[in-house]
Amino acid sequence: MAEAKNNTAEEVKVSESEQPQYITLTENVEGGDNIVKHYAIADMSDEAKILFDRQVLEQDNKTKLINSFNLQLDNQNRILNSLVDDLRKVLPAEVDLPTNESKDANEETSTEEKANSEEKGDKKAN
């Protein structure tokens, strides 16, 4: 059987005014299938109830952290976009960069010039 990952738990309420009577555990298994299991809270041991309450608390904390981070990320993106817009307003005229062909031609010329100057240096030394 494939190993379960990303387990989640949730409470199932019978009505809004009542305490939850069941919890549902969903296990995401490699291969895309989810395993869903239901448990009666009344049948749970005290330890299971404490662990479940802690899991719910930690899941809430995780959700709050993600929401806070997403808000900060959105704010940072707005700041960056604004700065780029401001930068575009004050930049000088755009220039065309040399193409790769002209770079290659310049490099070949430099290499040839370098080789010629080295040959001349060798002839003078002899």
DSSP file (Angstrom, degrees, kcal/mol; ACC not computed):
  #  RESIDUE AA STRUCTURE BP1 BP2  ACC     N-H-->O    O-->H-N    N-H-->O    O-->H-N    TCO  KAPPA ALPHA  PHI   PSI    X-CA   Y-CA   Z-CA
    1    1 A M              0   0    0      0, 0.0     3,-0.1     0, 0.0     2,-0.0   0.000 360.0 360.0 360.0 141.5    0.0    0.0    0.0
    2    2 A A        -     0   0    0     28,-0.2     2,-0.2     1,-0.1    29,-0.0  -0.309 360.0 -99.5 -69.8 152.2    1.3    3.5   -0.8
    3    3 A E        -     0   0    0      1,-0.1    27,-1.1    26,-0.1     2,-0.2  -0.526  36.6-120.9 -76.4 137.4    2.4    5.7    2.0
    4    4 A A  E     -A   29   0A   0     -2,-0.2     2,-0.3    25,-0.2    25,-0.2  -0.545  34.0-178.6 -79.0 140.7   -0.1    8.4    3.2
    5    5 A K  E     +A   28   0A   0     23,-3.7    23,-1.6    -2,-0.2     0, 0.0  -0.938  54.1  22.1-135.2 158.7    1.0   12.0    2.9
    6    6 A N  E    S-     0   0A   0     -2,-0.3    22,-0.2     1,-0.2    -1,-0.2   0.928  74.2-164.8  53.3  55.5   -0.6   15.4    3.8
    7    7 A N  E     -     0   0A   0     20,-0.2     2,-0.3    -3,-0.1    20,-0.2  -0.475   7.4-173.2 -71.2 140.5   -3.1   14.0    6.3
    8    8 A T  E     -A   26   0A   0     18,-2.3    18,-2.6    -2,-0.2     2,-0.4  -0.942   9.2-160.7-132.1 156.6   -5.9   16.4    7.3
    9    9 A A  E     +A   25   0A   0     -2,-0.3     2,-0.3    16,-0.2    16,-0.2  -0.983  10.4 176.4-135.3 148.0   -8.6   16.2    9.9
   10   10 A E  E     -A   24   0A   0     14,-1.8    14,-3.0    -2,-0.4     2,-0.3  -0.990  28.4-114.5-148.9 155.9  -11.9   18.0   10.2
   11   11 A E  E     -A   23   0A   0     -2,-0.3     2,-0.6    12,-0.2    12,-0.2  -0.677  19.4-147.8 -90.4 144.5  -14.9   18.1   12.4
   12   12 A V  E     -A   22   0A   0     10,-3.3     9,-1.5    -2,-0.3    10,-1.4  -0.954  14.9-159.4-113.0 115.1  -18.3   17.1   11.1
   13   13 A K        -     0   0    0     -2,-0.6     3,-0.1     7,-0.2     6,-0.1  -0.761  15.5-155.9 -97.0 138.8  -21.2   18.9   12.8
   14   14 A V  S    S-     0   0    0      5,-0.4     2,-0.3    -2,-0.4    -1,-0.2   0.906  84.1  -5.2 -76.1 -43.9  -24.7   17.6   12.8
   15   15 A S  S >  S-     0   0    0      4,-0.2     3,-0.8     3,-0.1    -1,-0.3  -0.953  75.4-108.5-143.5 163.4  -26.1   21.1   13.3
   16   16 A E  T 3  S+     0   0    0     -2,-0.3    -1,-0.0     1,-0.2    -2,-0.0   0.807 116.5  51.2 -64.2 -30.4  -24.6   24.5   13.9
   17   17 A S  T 3  S+     0   0    0      2,-0.1    -1,-0.2    -4,-0.0     2,-0.2   0.684 100.6  76.6 -82.9 -17.5  -25.7   24.7   17.6
   18   18 A E  S <  S-     0   0    0     -3,-0.8     3,-0.1     1,-0.1    -3,-0.1  -0.555  86.2-107.0 -94.5 156.8  -24.3   21.2   18.5
   19   19 A Q        -     0   0    0     -2,-0.2    -5,-0.4     1,-0.1    -4,-0.2  -0.441  53.5 -85.2 -70.5 153.8  -20.8   20.2   19.2
   20   20 A P        -     0   0    0      0, 0.0    -7,-0.2     0, 0.0    -1,-0.1  -0.342  37.4-169.3 -62.4 143.6  -19.2   18.0   16.5
   21   21 A Q        +     0   0    0     -9,-1.5    20,-2.7     1,-0.2    21,-0.6   0.623  67.1  32.0-105.9 -19.7  -20.0   14.3   16.8
   22   22 A Y  E     -AB  12  40A   0    -10,-1.4   -10,-3.3    18,-0.3     2,-0.4  -0.947  60.9-150.9-136.8 154.0  -17.6   13.0   14.2
   23   23 A I  E     -AB  11  39A   0     16,-2.6    16,-2.6    -2,-0.3     2,-0.5  -0.939  12.5-147.3-120.3 153.2  -14.2   13.8   12.8
   24   24 A T  E     -AB  10  38A   0    -14,-3.0   -14,-1.8    -2,-0.4     2,-0.5  -0.980   6.3-161.6-120.6 125.8  -13.0   13.0    9.3
   25   25 A L  E     -AB   9  37A   0     12,-2.9    12,-2.7    -2,-0.5     2,-0.5  -0.927   5.9-165.7-105.8 128.1   -9.4   12.1    8.5
   26   26 A T  E     -AB   8  36A   0    -18,-2.6   -18,-2.3    -2,-0.5     2,-0.6  -0.964   0.6-164.5-115.3 124.4   -8.4   12.4    4.9
   27   27 A E  E     - B   0  35A   0      8,-3.0     8,-2.8    -2,-0.5     2,-0.7  -0.937  12.0-145.7-110.3 121.7   -5.1   10.8    3.8
   28   28 A N  E     -AB   5  34A   0    -23,-1.6   -23,-3.7    -2,-0.6     2,-0.3  -0.780  22.8-162.2 -85.3 118.9   -3.6   11.8    0.5
   29   29 A V  E >   -A    4   0A   0      4,-2.2     3,-1.5    -2,-0.7     4,-0.2  -0.787  27.9 -96.9-105.7 144.0   -1.9    8.7   -0.9
   30   30 A E  T 3  S+     0   0    0    -27,-1.1     3,-0.2    -2,-0.3   -28,-0.2  -0.318 111.1  48.9 -54.7 137.5    0.7    8.7   -3.7
   31   31 A G  T 3  S-     0   0    0      1,-0.1    -1,-0.3    -3,-0.0     3,-0.1   0.315 123.6 -86.8 107.5  -6.3   -1.1    7.9   -6.9
   32   32 A G  S <  S+     0   0    0     -3,-1.5     2,-0.3     1,-0.3    -2,-0.1   0.252  88.6 124.3  95.6 -13.1   -3.8   10.5   -6.4
   33   33 A D        -     0   0    0     -4,-0.2    -4,-2.2    -3,-0.2     2,-0.4  -0.614  47.9-146.7 -84.8 143.3   -6.4    8.5   -4.4
   34   34 A N  E     -B   28   0A   0     -2,-0.3     2,-0.6    -6,-0.2    -6,-0.2  -0.876   2.5-146.4-106.4 140.5   -7.6    9.9   -1.1
   35   35 A I  E     -B   27   0A   0     -8,-2.8    -8,-3.0    -2,-0.4     2,-0.5  -0.938  16.1-165.5-105.6 121.4   -8.5    7.7    1.8
   36   36 A V  E     +B   26   0A   0     -2,-0.6     2,-0.4   -10,-0.2   -10,-0.2  -0.926   8.4 179.0-112.6 127.5  -11.3    9.1    3.9
   37   37 A K  E     -B   25   0A   0    -12,-2.7   -12,-2.9    -2,-0.5     2,-0.4  -0.975  13.3-151.2-129.1 142.9  -12.1    7.7    7.4
   38   38 A H  E     -B   24   0A   0     -2,-0.4     2,-0.4   -14,-0.2   -14,-0.2  -0.903  11.4-172.4-115.9 141.5  -14.7    8.8    9.9
   39   39 A Y  E     -B   23   0A   0    -16,-2.6   -16,-2.6    -2,-0.4     2,-0.4  -0.993  24.3-123.8-135.0 140.5  -14.5    8.5   13.7
   40   40 A A  E >   -B   22   0A   0     -2,-0.4     3,-0.7   -18,-0.2     4,-0.4  -0.701  13.8-147.1 -82.1 129.0  -17.1    9.2   16.4
   41   41 A I  G >  S+     0   0    0    -20,-2.7     3,-1.3    -2,-0.4    -1,-0.1   0.860  97.6  61.6 -64.5 -35.0  -15.8   11.7   18.9
   42   42 A A  G 3  S+     0   0    0    -21,-0.6    -1,-0.2     1,-0.3   -20,-0.1   0.804 104.1  49.6 -61.2 -28.9  -17.7    9.9   21.7
   43   43 A D  G <  S+     0   0    0     -3,-0.7    -1,-0.3     2,-0.0    -2,-0.2   0.540  90.7 104.6 -86.9  -7.2  -15.7    6.8   21.1
   44   44 A M  S <  S-     0   0    0     -3,-1.3     2,-0.0    -4,-0.4    -3,-0.0  -0.469  71.9-120.9 -79.1 145.3  -12.3    8.6   21.2
   45   45 A S     >  -     0   0    0     -2,-0.2     4,-2.2     1,-0.1     5,-0.2  -0.307  30.1-105.7 -72.9 166.5  -10.0    8.4   24.2
   46   46 A D  H  > S+     0   0    0      1,-0.2     4,-2.5     2,-0.2     5,-0.2   0.892 123.1  53.7 -60.2 -39.6   -9.0   11.5   26.1
   47   47 A E  H  > S+     0   0    0      1,-0.2     4,-2.6     2,-0.2    -1,-0.2   0.914 108.1  49.3 -62.5 -42.7   -5.6   11.3   24.5
   48   48 A A  H  > S+     0   0    0      2,-0.2     4,-2.5     1,-0.2    -1,-0.2   0.893 110.7  50.6 -63.5 -40.1   -7.1   11.2   21.0
   49   49 A K  H  X S+     0   0    0     -4,-2.2     4,-2.7     2,-0.2    -2,-0.2   0.914 111.4  47.9 -64.1 -42.5   -9.3   14.2   21.7
   50   50 A I  H  X S+     0   0    0     -4,-2.5     4,-2.4     2,-0.2    -2,-0.2   0.928 113.2  47.8 -63.9 -45.2   -6.3   16.2   23.0
   51   51 A L  H  X S+     0   0    0     -4,-2.6     4,-2.4     2,-0.2    -2,-0.2   0.898 112.3  49.6 -62.4 -40.5   -4.3   15.3   19.9
   52   52 A F  H  X S+     0   0    0     -4,-2.5     4,-2.5     2,-0.2    -2,-0.2   0.932 110.4  49.6 -64.7 -44.9   -7.2   16.1   17.6
   53   53 A D  H  X S+     0   0    0     -4,-2.7     4,-2.2     1,-0.2    -2,-0.2   0.900 112.3  48.6 -60.4 -40.5   -7.7   19.5   19.3
   54   54 A R  H  X S+     0   0    0     -4,-2.4     4,-2.7     2,-0.2    -1,-0.2   0.902 109.8  51.8 -65.9 -40.1   -4.0   20.2   19.0
   55   55 A Q  H  X S+     0   0    0     -4,-2.4     4,-2.3     2,-0.2    -2,-0.2   0.911 110.0  48.8 -63.0 -41.9   -4.1   19.2   15.3
   56   56 A V  H  X S+     0   0    0     -4,-2.5     4,-2.3     2,-0.2    -1,-0.2   0.914 112.1  49.4 -63.1 -43.4   -7.0   21.6   14.7
   57   57 A L  H  X S+     0   0    0     -4,-2.2     4,-2.3     1,-0.2    -2,-0.2   0.928 112.5  46.6 -61.2 -46.7   -5.1   24.4   16.5
   58   58 A E  H  X S+     0   0    0     -4,-2.7     4,-2.4     1,-0.2    -1,-0.2   0.861 110.7  52.7 -66.5 -35.5   -1.9   23.8   14.5
   59   59 A Q  H  X S+     0   0    0     -4,-2.3     4,-2.3    -5,-0.2    -1,-0.2   0.905 109.6  49.3 -65.1 -41.1   -3.9   23.7   11.2
   60   60 A D  H  X S+     0   0    0     -4,-2.3     4,-2.4     2,-0.2    -2,-0.2   0.912 110.7  50.3 -62.6 -42.7   -5.5   27.0   12.1
   61   61 A N  H  X S+     0   0    0     -4,-2.3     4,-2.5     1,-0.2    -2,-0.2   0.911 110.1  50.2 -61.3 -42.6   -2.0   28.5   12.8
   62   62 A K  H  X S+     0   0    0     -4,-2.4     4,-2.5     2,-0.2    -2,-0.2   0.920 110.5  49.4 -61.3 -44.6   -0.7   27.2    9.5
   63   63 A T  H  X S+     0   0    0     -4,-2.3     4,-2.5     1,-0.2    -2,-0.2   0.905 111.1  49.6 -62.9 -42.2   -3.7   28.7    7.6
   64   64 A K  H  X S+     0   0    0     -4,-2.4     4,-2.5     2,-0.2    -1,-0.2   0.909 111.0  49.8 -63.8 -42.3   -3.1   32.1    9.4
   65   65 A L  H  X S+     0   0    0     -4,-2.5     4,-2.8     2,-0.2    -2,-0.2   0.915 111.5  48.5 -62.0 -43.8    0.6   32.0    8.5
   66   66 A I  H  X S+     0   0    0     -4,-2.5     4,-2.6     2,-0.2    -2,-0.2   0.922 112.8  47.7 -63.6 -44.5   -0.2   31.3    4.9
   67   67 A N  H  X S+     0   0    0     -4,-2.5     4,-2.0     2,-0.2    -2,-0.2   0.906 113.3  48.2 -63.5 -41.6   -2.7   34.0    4.7
   68   68 A S  H  X S+     0   0    0     -4,-2.5     4,-2.4     2,-0.2    -2,-0.2   0.926 112.6  48.2 -64.7 -45.0   -0.4   36.5    6.3
   69   69 A F  H  X S+     0   0    0     -4,-2.8     4,-2.8     1,-0.2    -2,-0.2   0.914 110.1  51.8 -62.7 -42.9    2.5   35.6    4.0
   70   70 A N  H  X S+     0   0    0     -4,-2.6     4,-2.4     2,-0.2    -1,-0.2   0.886 109.7  50.2 -62.0 -38.1    0.3   35.8    1.0
   71   71 A L  H  X S+     0   0    0     -4,-2.0     4,-2.3     2,-0.2    -2,-0.2   0.930 112.2  46.7 -64.5 -45.5   -0.8   39.3    2.1
   72   72 A Q  H  X S+     0   0    0     -4,-2.4     4,-2.5     1,-0.2    -2,-0.2   0.889 111.9  51.5 -62.8 -39.6    2.8   40.4    2.6
   73   73 A L  H  X S+     0   0    0     -4,-2.8     4,-2.4     2,-0.2    -2,-0.2   0.906 109.2  49.7 -64.9 -42.3    3.7   38.9   -0.8
   74   74 A D  H  X S+     0   0    0     -4,-2.4     4,-2.1     2,-0.2    -2,-0.2   0.917 111.7  49.0 -61.8 -43.7    0.9   40.8   -2.5
   75   75 A N  H  X S+     0   0    0     -4,-2.3     4,-2.2     1,-0.2    -2,-0.2   0.910 110.8  50.0 -62.3 -42.4    2.1   44.0   -0.9
   76   76 A Q  H  X S+     0   0    0     -4,-2.5     4,-2.6     1,-0.2    -2,-0.2   0.896 109.3  51.4 -64.3 -40.3    5.7   43.4   -1.9
   77   77 A N  H  X S+     0   0    0     -4,-2.4     4,-2.6     2,-0.2    -1,-0.2   0.893 109.1  50.9 -63.3 -39.6    4.6   42.7   -5.5
   78   78 A R  H  X S+     0   0    0     -4,-2.1     4,-2.2     2,-0.2    -2,-0.2   0.911 111.0  48.6 -63.4 -42.2    2.7   46.0   -5.5
   79   79 A I  H  X S+     0   0    0     -4,-2.2     4,-2.5     2,-0.2    -2,-0.2   0.939 112.7  47.5 -62.5 -47.5    5.8   47.9   -4.2
   80   80 A L  H  X S+     0   0    0     -4,-2.6     4,-2.4     1,-0.2    -2,-0.2   0.915 112.1  49.4 -61.7 -43.8    8.0   46.3   -6.9
   81   81 A N  H  X S+     0   0    0     -4,-2.6     4,-2.2     1,-0.2    -1,-0.2   0.894 111.3  49.9 -62.4 -40.1    5.6   47.0   -9.7
   82   82 A S  H  X S+     0   0    0     -4,-2.2     4,-2.5     2,-0.2    -1,-0.2   0.906 110.5  49.7 -65.0 -42.3    5.3   50.6   -8.6
   83   83 A L  H  X S+     0   0    0     -4,-2.5     4,-2.6     2,-0.2    -2,-0.2   0.902 110.3  49.9 -64.6 -40.8    9.1   51.0   -8.4
   84   84 A V  H  X S+     0   0    0     -4,-2.4     4,-2.3     2,-0.2    -1,-0.2   0.910 111.0  49.8 -64.0 -41.5    9.5   49.5  -11.9
   85   85 A D  H  X S+     0   0    0     -4,-2.2     4,-1.2     2,-0.2    -2,-0.2   0.919 112.7  46.8 -61.8 -44.1    6.8   51.9  -13.2
   86   86 A D  H  X S+     0   0    0     -4,-2.5     4,-0.9     1,-0.2    -2,-0.2   0.892 111.3  52.3 -64.5 -40.0    8.6   54.9  -11.6
   87   87 A L  H >X S+     0   0    0     -4,-2.6     3,-0.9     1,-0.2     4,-0.9   0.908 104.8  55.1 -63.0 -42.8   12.0   53.7  -13.0
   88   88 A R  H 3< S+     0   0    0     -4,-2.3     3,-0.4     1,-0.2    -1,-0.2   0.841 102.7  58.1 -59.6 -33.3   10.6   53.5  -16.5
   89   89 A K  H 3< S+     0   0    0     -4,-1.2    -1,-0.2     1,-0.2    -2,-0.2   0.790 113.8  36.3 -68.4 -27.9    9.5   57.2  -16.3
   90   90 A V  H << S+     0   0    0     -3,-0.9    -1,-0.2    -4,-0.9    -2,-0.2   0.403  90.0 111.1-109.1   1.5   13.0   58.4  -15.5
   91   91 A L     <  -     0   0    0     -4,-0.9     3,-0.1    -3,-0.4    -3,-0.0  -0.450  67.8-117.9 -74.4 148.7   15.1   56.1  -17.7
   92   92 A P        -     0   0    0      0, 0.0    -1,-0.1     0, 0.0     3,-0.1  -0.115  55.7 -55.2 -71.6-177.7   16.9   57.5  -20.8
   93   93 A A        -     0   0    0      1,-0.1     2,-0.1     0, 0.0     0, 0.0  -0.252  64.6-103.6 -61.0 146.0   16.1   56.3  -24.3
   94   94 A E        -     0   0    0     -3,-0.1     2,-0.3     1,-0.0    -1,-0.1  -0.428  35.7-149.6 -70.5 143.8   16.3   52.6  -24.9
   95   95 A V        -     0   0    0     -2,-0.1     2,-0.5    -3,-0.1    -1,-0.0  -0.841  14.6-116.9-114.5 154.1   19.4   51.4  -26.8
   96   96 A D        -     0   0    0     -2,-0.3     3,-0.1     1,-0.0     0, 0.0  -0.765  28.4-135.2 -88.1 131.2   19.8   48.4  -29.1
   97   97 A L        -     0   0    0     -2,-0.5     2,-0.0     1,-0.1    -1,-0.0  -0.549  30.6 -96.7 -80.6 149.9   22.3   45.8  -27.9
   98   98 A P        -     0   0    0      0, 0.0    -1,-0.1     0, 0.0     2,-0.0  -0.363  42.7-116.3 -64.2 146.7   24.8   44.4  -30.3
   99   99 A T     >  -     0   0    0      1,-0.1     4,-1.6    -3,-0.1     5,-0.1  -0.310  24.2-106.6 -78.1 168.3   23.7   41.1  -31.9
  100  100 A N  H  > S+     0   0    0      1,-0.2     4,-2.7     2,-0.2     5,-0.2   0.842 117.7  59.1 -63.6 -34.4   25.6   37.8  -31.3
  101  101 A E  H  > S+     0   0    0      1,-0.2     4,-2.3     2,-0.2    -1,-0.2   0.921 106.5  45.7 -63.5 -43.9   27.0   38.0  -34.9
  102  102 A S  H  > S+     0   0    0      2,-0.2     4,-2.1     1,-0.2    -1,-0.2   0.855 112.3  52.0 -70.1 -32.5   28.6   41.3  -34.4
  103  103 A K  H  X S+     0   0    0     -4,-1.6     4,-2.4     2,-0.2    -2,-0.2   0.927 110.2  48.8 -64.0 -45.0   30.0   40.1  -31.0
  104  104 A D  H  X S+     0   0    0     -4,-2.7     4,-2.3     1,-0.2    -2,-0.2   0.900 110.9  50.0 -62.1 -41.5   31.5   37.0  -32.7
  105  105 A A  H  X S+     0   0    0     -4,-2.3     4,-2.2     1,-0.2    -1,-0.2   0.908 111.3  48.8 -64.3 -42.0   33.0   39.1  -35.5
  106  106 A N  H  X S+     0   0    0     -4,-2.1     4,-2.5     1,-0.2    -2,-0.2   0.890 111.0  50.3 -64.7 -39.6   34.6   41.5  -32.9
  107  107 A E  H  X S+     0   0    0     -4,-2.4     4,-2.6     2,-0.2    -2,-0.2   0.900 110.2  49.8 -65.8 -41.0   36.0   38.5  -30.9
  108  108 A E  H  X S+     0   0    0     -4,-2.3     4,-2.6     2,-0.2    -2,-0.2   0.918 111.5  48.9 -63.8 -42.9   37.5   37.0  -34.1
  109  109 A T  H  X S+     0   0    0     -4,-2.2     4,-2.8     2,-0.2    -2,-0.2   0.924 112.1  48.7 -62.7 -44.6   39.1   40.3  -35.0
  110  110 A S  H  X S+     0   0    0     -4,-2.5     4,-2.7     1,-0.2    -2,-0.2   0.919 111.5  49.6 -61.0 -43.4   40.5   40.7  -31.4
  111  111 A T  H  X S+     0   0    0     -4,-2.6     4,-2.4     2,-0.2    -1,-0.2   0.915 112.6  47.0 -62.8 -43.2   41.8   37.2  -31.5
  112  112 A E  H  X S+     0   0    0     -4,-2.6     4,-2.6     2,-0.2    -2,-0.2   0.917 113.0  48.8 -64.9 -43.3   43.5   37.8  -34.9
  113  113 A E  H  X S+     0   0    0     -4,-2.8     4,-2.5     1,-0.2    -2,-0.2   0.905 111.7  49.9 -62.6 -41.2   45.0   41.1  -33.7
  114  114 A K  H  X S+     0   0    0     -4,-2.7     4,-2.1    -5,-0.2    -1,-0.2   0.920 111.4  48.0 -63.3 -44.0   46.3   39.4  -30.6
  115  115 A A  H  X S+     0   0    0     -4,-2.4     4,-2.2     1,-0.2    -2,-0.2   0.907 112.2  49.8 -63.9 -42.2   47.9   36.6  -32.6
  116  116 A N  H  X S+     0   0    0     -4,-2.6     4,-2.2     1,-0.2    -2,-0.2   0.907 110.9  48.6 -63.8 -42.0   49.5   39.1  -35.0
  117  117 A S  H  X S+     0   0    0     -4,-2.5     4,-2.0     1,-0.2    -1,-0.2   0.866 110.7  51.3 -68.7 -33.9   50.9   41.2  -32.2
  118  118 A E  H  X S+     0   0    0     -4,-2.1     4,-2.2     2,-0.2    -1,-0.2   0.896 109.2  50.8 -67.8 -39.3   52.3   38.1  -30.5
  119  119 A E  H  X S+     0   0    0     -4,-2.2     4,-2.3     2,-0.2    -2,-0.2   0.909 110.1  49.4 -62.9 -42.4   54.0   37.0  -33.7
  120  120 A K  H  X S+     0   0    0     -4,-2.2     4,-2.1     1,-0.2    -1,-0.2   0.891 110.4  51.2 -63.1 -39.1   55.5   40.4  -34.1
  121  121 A G  H  X S+     0   0    0     -4,-2.0     4,-1.7     1,-0.2    -1,-0.2   0.882 109.7  49.7 -65.5 -38.4   56.8   40.2  -30.5
  122  122 A D  H  X S+     0   0    0     -4,-2.2     4,-1.4     2,-0.2    -2,-0.2   0.898 109.7  50.9 -66.6 -40.1   58.3   36.8  -31.2
  123  123 A K  H  < S+     0   0    0     -4,-2.3    -2,-0.2     1,-0.2    -1,-0.2   0.891 110.1  49.7 -65.8 -39.7   60.1   38.1  -34.4
  124  124 A K  H  < S+     0   0    0     -4,-2.1    -1,-0.2     1,-0.2    -2,-0.2   0.870 108.1  53.6 -66.7 -35.6   61.6   41.0  -32.5
  125  125 A A  H  <        0   0    0     -4,-1.7    -1,-0.2     1,-0.3    -2,-0.2   0.819 360.0 360.0 -69.4 -29.1   62.8   38.7  -29.7
  126  126 A N     <        0   0    0     -4,-1.4    -1,-0.3    -3,-0.1    -2,-0.2   0.488 360.0 360.0 -79.0 360.0   64.6   36.5  -32.2
